[in-house]
């Protein structure tokens, strides 16, 4: 059986800030990451060096940044859906090859030196030069032939509904539907063991199924499929969830539409979250609302990190919120914003926010750097509330993200010193 190595390409930079704390193959696309879409764990994972230890901790069954990858290994881009990779066919090809799209490597069998070169590029976060791979055969695909390849963060939002439809249908086992739950439509409804659903709750499965994980609690609410609610998550009374993924052990209230909310994150109060991606360990304050539609109904534009606005090609798009971010009461976030890792938000947010920034300029305060020691100790407290402990690998990952985003804060004139309102 051919070995499989998932690798990151330089497009990890496009997915800021959600890829600051995880490799591209760990980004949730619907209810699963592309890593999780494989029926068996990939043998090897190649990621940026500062993420190697935390990635190994998260994926103990795979070898991370290993120096022992052999010539029988097929390399697959971590932003390419496994359904587009035909490993059975590729295993029969003995010569070196590369399947590319534009200037990106999608799949390849590489010689030893080419494999080492690829690993060096990935670990340092640099672009891979296809010419230096020196393969015997190369095939370049047009955009129309690269379905399932992610290039930008808004691709994740565009894929949510279709991804959830397939992912929810994969769950075969279900507890009996509780008395008092009203189900509309013919989509599949799956209830995990020990989940509690209060009488008066409505699941609309007309356009897709609904999955509720083990030991989750759903107060009287309305959930429109396709939708996935993770185990141990609490959905509060009168919540509206539509075409969204809610991760493990979250707290959810208000309205969530076409969004991804990753594990251990809270949106426990009223407010709207739409067409957005929320990382892990995020706390969204009461009445925080994301805009996902312009008044002109035109396409949303996003900053590509190079002081240039890019037309996303879609007219409904919210924000991309990094891990450990927190918003205060009444925070309002404009569409198409990137909200950095461990940032704290106050007031009206109409610009991208660097990581480890306390933002308050819209309420008359001066934006200040969130000191690393403070961020670390706050995160320890947050994790303890979910009976989790911060590992050394996690702390080191936090420290590295803090250091590598220092220039971003400097560029945005985020001052050092105490923040005050």
C-alpha positions in Angstrom: 0.0 0.0 0.0 1.3 3.4 -1.0 2.2 5.8 1.9 0.6 9.2 2.0 2.2 12.5 3.1 0.0 15.6 3.5 1.9 18.8 3.1 1.2 22.6 3.3 1.8 24.9 0.3 2.4 28.6 0.6 -1.3 29.3 0.4 -1.4 28.9 4.2 -0.7 32.6 4.2 -4.0 33.3 2.4 -5.9 31.8 5.3 -4.6 34.1 8.0 -5.4 34.1 10.9 -7.0 30.7 11.1 -3.8 29.0 9.9 -1.5 30.7 12.3 -2.4 28.0 14.9 -3.0 25.0 12.7 -1.8 23.5 9.4 -4.0 23.9 6.3 -5.1 20.3 6.5 -6.6 21.0 9.9 -8.9 23.8 8.8 -12.5 22.7 9.2 -14.4 22.6 5.9 -17.9 22.0 7.2 -17.7 19.5 10.1 -14.4 17.9 9.1 -10.9 19.0 8.1 -9.4 17.5 5.0 -7.2 15.4 7.3 -10.3 14.0 8.9 -11.8 13.2 5.5 -9.3 10.4 5.0 -10.6 6.9 6.0 -7.1 6.1 7.4 -4.8 8.7 8.9 -2.0 9.8 6.5 1.4 8.3 7.3 3.2 11.6 7.2 2.4 15.2 7.8 4.6 18.1 6.7 3.9 21.5 8.2 5.7 24.7 9.3 8.4 24.0 11.8 6.8 26.0 14.6 3.6 23.9 14.3 5.4 20.5 14.2 5.1 19.8 17.9 1.5 20.8 18.4 0.6 19.0 15.2 2.3 15.8 16.4 0.3 16.1 19.7 -3.0 16.4 17.7 -2.1 13.6 15.3 -0.2 11.0 17.2 -0.8 8.3 14.6 1.1 10.2 11.9 4.7 11.2 11.7 5.2 14.9 11.5 8.1 16.4 9.6 9.8 13.1 9.5 13.2 12.6 7.8 12.3 9.0 6.9 9.8 9.5 4.0 10.5 6.8 1.4 10.2 6.9 -2.4 6.9 4.9 -2.3 5.2 7.9 -0.7 2.6 10.0 -2.6 2.6 13.7 -1.5 -0.8 15.4 -1.4 -1.5 19.1 -0.9 -3.4 19.6 2.4 -5.8 22.0 0.7 -7.0 19.3 -1.8 -10.0 17.3 -0.9 -9.3 13.5 -0.5 -12.1 12.8 -3.0 -10.0 14.4 -5.7 -7.0 12.0 -5.0 -7.2 8.6 -6.5 -4.6 6.8 -4.4 -5.4 3.3 -5.9 -4.5 4.6 -9.3 -1.5 6.5 -8.2 0.0 3.6 -6.3 0.4 1.8 -9.7 2.7 4.6 -11.0 6.3 3.8 -10.4 8.0 6.8 -12.0 8.2 10.3 -10.4 5.4 12.6 -11.3 3.6 15.9 -10.4 0.1 17.0 -10.9 0.0 20.8 -10.7 -2.4 23.7 -11.1 -0.9 26.9 -12.0 2.2 27.2 -9.8 0.9 24.8 -7.1 1.7 21.2 -6.5 -1.4 19.1 -5.9 -0.2 15.5 -5.9 3.2 13.9 -6.7 5.6 11.1 -6.3 9.0 12.6 -5.7 12.6 11.5 -5.6 14.6 11.7 -2.4 16.2 15.0 -3.1 12.9 16.5 -4.3 11.1 15.3 -1.2 13.8 16.9 1.0 13.5 20.1 -0.9 9.7 20.1 -0.5 10.0 19.5 3.2 12.5 22.3 3.6 10.2 24.7 1.8 7.1 23.7 3.8 8.9 23.8 7.2 10.2 27.3 6.5 6.8 28.5 5.1 8.3 29.3 1.7 6.9 28.7 -1.8 7.7 25.5 -3.6 9.4 25.9 -7.0 7.9 23.2 -9.3 11.0 23.3 -11.5 13.2 22.1 -8.6 11.1 18.9 -8.1 12.7 17.4 -11.3 10.0 14.8 -11.9 9.8 12.5 -14.9 6.3 13.5 -15.8 4.2 16.6 -15.0 0.5 17.4 -15.7 -0.9 20.8 -15.2 -4.7 21.1 -14.6 -6.9 24.0 -15.4 -9.1 25.5 -12.7 -12.1 23.6 -14.0 -10.4 20.4 -13.2 -9.4 21.2 -9.7 -12.6 20.8 -7.8 -12.0 20.4 -4.1 -8.9 22.6 -4.0 -9.0 25.5 -1.6 -7.2 28.7 -2.4 -8.7 31.4 -0.1 -10.6 31.4 3.2 -13.9 32.3 1.5 -13.7 29.0 -0.3 -14.4 27.4 3.1 -17.6 29.4 3.5 -18.7 28.6 -0.1 -18.2 24.9 0.6 -20.0 24.7 4.0 -23.5 23.6 2.8 -22.3 20.9 0.4 -19.7 19.6 2.8 -22.2 19.4 5.7 -24.7 17.6 3.5 -22.3 14.8 2.9 -20.7 14.7 6.4 -24.0 14.6 8.2 -25.3 11.7 6.1 -22.3 9.6 7.0 -23.5 9.0 10.6 -25.3 5.7 10.7 -26.2 5.2 14.4 -28.8 7.2 16.1 -30.8 7.3 19.4 -34.6 7.4 19.1 -35.9 10.9 18.3 -37.1 12.5 21.5 -40.8 13.2 22.2 -41.6 16.8 21.4 -39.0 17.2 18.7 -40.6 18.3 15.4 -38.8 17.3 12.2 -39.6 18.9 8.9 -38.6 17.4 5.6 -37.1 14.1 4.8 -33.4 14.7 5.6 -31.6 12.4 8.0 -31.7 13.3 11.7 -29.1 11.7 13.9 -29.1 12.1 17.7 -26.0 10.9 19.6 -26.1 8.9 22.8 -27.0 10.9 25.9 -28.0 14.0 23.9 -31.0 16.0 25.3 -33.4 17.9 23.2 -36.1 20.0 24.8 -39.7 19.8 23.7 -40.7 22.4 21.1 -37.4 22.2 19.2 -37.7 22.2 15.4 -35.3 20.5 13.1 -35.8 21.5 9.5 -34.3 18.8 7.4 -35.9 19.8 4.1 -32.6 20.8 2.5 -30.2 18.6 4.5 -29.9 16.5 7.6 -29.2 17.5 11.2 -26.6 15.8 13.5 -26.5 16.3 17.2 -23.5 14.8 19.0 -23.4 12.7 22.3 -24.3 14.5 25.5 -25.2 17.7 23.7 -28.1 19.7 25.1 -30.5 21.6 22.8 -32.9 23.9 24.5 -36.1 24.9 22.6 -34.6 26.1 19.3 -34.7 25.9 15.5 -32.0 24.1 13.6 -32.1 24.1 9.8 -30.0 21.5 8.0 -27.5 20.7 6.8 -26.2 21.3 10.3 -23.8 19.6 12.8 -23.8 20.2 16.5 -20.9 18.6 18.3 -20.9 16.5 21.4 -21.3 18.2 24.8 -22.3 21.4 23.2 -25.0 23.5 24.8 -27.5 25.3 22.6 -29.5 27.9 24.6 -33.2 28.7 24.3 -34.6 30.3 21.1 -31.3 29.8 19.2 -31.5 29.7 15.4 -28.8 27.7 13.6 -28.8 27.3 9.8 -26.4 25.4 7.6 -23.6 25.6 10.2 -21.0 23.5 12.0 -20.8 23.9 15.8 -17.8 22.1 17.3 -17.3 20.0 20.5 -18.2 21.5 23.9 -19.4 24.9 22.7 -22.0 27.3 24.1 -24.3 28.8 21.4 -27.2 31.3 21.5 -28.7 33.9 19.2 -28.4 33.3 15.4 -25.7 31.4 13.6 -26.0 31.1 9.8 -23.6 29.4 7.3 -20.7 29.4 9.7 -18.0 27.2 11.2 -17.6 27.5 15.0 -14.7 25.3 16.2 -14.3 23.4 19.4 -14.6 25.0 22.8 -15.8 28.3 21.5 -18.6 30.4 23.0 -21.4 32.5 21.5 -23.6 32.2 24.5 -25.7 35.3 24.1 -27.9 37.2 21.5 -26.3 38.5 18.4 -25.8 37.4 14.7 -22.9 35.3 13.3 -23.1 34.9 9.5 -21.0 33.3 6.8 -18.0 33.3 9.2 -15.3 31.1 10.5 -14.6 31.1 14.2 -11.5 29.3 15.6 -11.1 27.4 18.8 -11.4 28.8 22.3 -13.1 32.0 21.1 -15.5 33.9 23.3 -18.0 36.1 21.5 -19.6 38.6 23.9 -23.3 39.5 24.3 -24.8 41.3 21.3 -21.7 40.9 19.1 -22.8 40.9 15.5 -21.0 40.2 12.2 -22.1 41.9 9.0 -22.1 39.5 6.0 -23.8 41.7 3.3 -23.1 45.1 1.9 -25.8 47.6 1.5 -25.2 47.6 -2.3 -25.5 43.8 -2.4 -22.1 43.8 -4.2 -19.3 41.3 -3.8 -17.3 41.5 -0.5 -13.6 42.5 -0.9 -10.9 41.3 1.5 -7.4 42.4 2.2 -4.9 39.8 0.9 -2.2 40.9 3.3 -0.3 42.8 0.6 -2.2 46.1 1.0 -4.5 45.1 -1.8 -8.2 44.4 -1.8 -9.3 41.2 -3.5 -12.8 40.6 -4.9 -14.0 37.4 -3.3 -16.6 36.8 -6.0 -19.4 36.3 -3.4 -21.8 38.8 -1.8 -22.3 37.1 1.5 -19.2 36.9 3.7 -18.6 37.6 7.3 -15.4 37.4 9.2 -12.5 35.0 9.9 -11.8 35.0 13.7 -8.6 33.4 15.0 -8.2 31.1 18.0 -8.6 32.6 21.5 -10.1 35.9 20.2 -12.6 37.7 22.6 -15.2 40.3 21.8 -16.8 42.6 24.4 -20.5 43.4 24.8 -22.0 45.1 21.7 -19.1 44.5 19.3 -20.0 45.1 15.7 -17.7 43.6 13.0 -17.9 44.6 9.3 -17.9 42.0 6.6 -14.8 40.4 5.2 -12.6 41.1 8.3 -9.7 39.1 9.5 -9.5 39.0 13.4 -6.2 37.9 14.7 -5.3 35.2 17.2 -5.9 36.1 20.8 -7.1 39.6 20.0 -9.6 41.5 22.2 -12.3 43.6 20.5 -14.3 46.6 21.7 -16.8 48.7 19.7 -17.0 49.0 15.9 -14.5 46.9 13.9 -14.2 48.1 10.3 -10.6 46.9 9.7 -8.5 43.8 10.0 -7.1 43.3 13.5 -3.5 42.0 14.2 -3.0 39.1 16.5 -2.5 39.8 20.2 -4.1 43.2 19.9 -6.5 44.9 22.2 -8.6 47.0 19.8 -10.6 50.0 21.0 -9.9 52.9 18.7 -13.5 53.1 17.7 -14.5 53.9 21.3 -11.8 56.5 21.8 -9.0 54.2 23.2 -5.6 53.5 21.8 -5.0 50.0 20.5 -2.5 48.2 22.7 -0.5 45.0 22.5 -1.8 42.1 24.6 1.2 41.0 26.5 2.1 37.3 26.0 2.1 36.4 29.7 -1.4 37.8 30.1 -2.7 36.0 27.0 -1.1 32.7 28.2 -2.5 32.9 31.7 -6.0 33.9 30.4 -5.9 30.9 28.1 -4.9 28.6 31.0 -8.0 29.8 32.9 -10.3 29.4 29.8 -9.0 25.8 29.2 -9.5 24.8 32.8 -13.2 25.7 32.5 -13.5 22.9 30.0 -11.3 20.5 32.1 -8.4 20.9 29.6 -4.8 21.6 30.5 -2.4 23.7 28.4 0.4 21.5 27.1 4.0 22.7 26.6 3.5 22.3 22.8 0.4 24.6 22.9 2.2 27.2 25.0 5.2 27.2 22.6 2.8 27.5 19.6 1.2 30.6 21.3 4.6 32.1 21.9 5.8 31.6 18.4 2.6 33.2 16.9 3.1 36.1 19.3 6.7 36.6 18.1 6.0 36.1 14.4 3.1 38.6 14.3 5.1 41.4 16.0 5.8 43.2 12.7 2.1 43.1 11.9 1.3 45.0 15.1 4.1 47.4 14.5 2.9 48.1 11.0 -0.6 48.8 12.4 0.8 51.1 15.1 -0.3 49.0 18.0 1.5 50.4 21.0 3.0 48.5 23.9 1.6 49.4 27.3 -1.6 49.1 29.3 -5.0 49.3 27.5 -7.6 51.6 29.1 -11.1 52.6 28.3 
